[in-house]
Amino acid sequence: MATATFTMRMDRDLKQRLEAEANREDRSASWLAAQAIKTLLDEKAAKYAAIDRALAASQTEGRISEQAMRAWIESWGDENELQKPIADSR
């Protein structure tokens, strides 16, 4: 994998914490920072993909109304807990 230099400013306390963690893991601070950034970007990509899937599904399968969802959530833990609602609007 080709690498590129990236420079950034950070709070001194954060830098010290990063360096301390890097020492514990016997890695460089830059390696640990790169892993943290990669994890953040991977999580954001997964979140956006889930949103895109939900939006696409809402176009074909419909949506659950706020009232139906609220009633279901408010029934959680009740002896008469409601079943998960189904799409009831488009």
N, C-alpha and C positions, 0 to 999 in steps of 0.2 A: 504494500500500500504506500503510495506517495504521500509525503507529509508536507505541510506548509507551516510557516511561523505565524502565530497569532499572539498579539500582545494585548493585555487588558489591565485596567486598574481595578483594585479591590481594596476593601477596608483592611487595615493592618491586622485586626483581630481575625478576620476571615482567612487571611493569608497564613497566619500562624497556625490556625486550626487545620488548614489544608496541609501545611508542611508537617505538622505533627501526625496527621493521619497517614500521609505518604510514608513517613518514617516507620510507623507501626506496620505498614503493609510492605515495607522494603521496596517501594516504588518511588518514582519521581513525582513531585507535585504536579508537573505538567501532564504526566500520564493519568494521574488520578482526576485532574480537572477535565481532561479530554473524555475520560470514561463517564464522568458526571454529565457533561454536555451531551454525549451520545445517548445516555439513558433518558435525559430530559427530552431530547428531540424524538427518540423512539416512542416515548409515552405520548407526546403531543401528536405524532403521526397516527398512533393507534386511536387516540381520542377523536381526531378529525375523521378518520375512516369510519368509526362507529357512528358519528353524527351523520355522515353522508349516507351510511346504510339505513339509519333510522329515517332520514328524510325521504329516501327512495321508497322505503317500505310504507311510509305514510301516504305516499302518492298512489300506491297500488292496493294496499291493505286497509287503508283508513287509519283513523286515530282514535284513541280512547279519550272521551270527554273529561274535562277537569272534574266534573261532578262525580262521574263514575270512579275515577281514580281516587278522589278524596274520600268517597264512601268506603272504598276498599281499604285504604290505608287506615282510616279511623276505626275499622272493624278488627284490625290486627290485635291478637291477644284476647279477643272477645270469644265467648263460647259459641257465638253465632257468626264467626268470622266468614266474610264473603269470599267467594271464589275470585280468582284473578279476573279482572274485567276484560272483555273483548272489544275490538274496535267498534265504535258506534257512531262515528262521524267521519266526514271526509274534508 
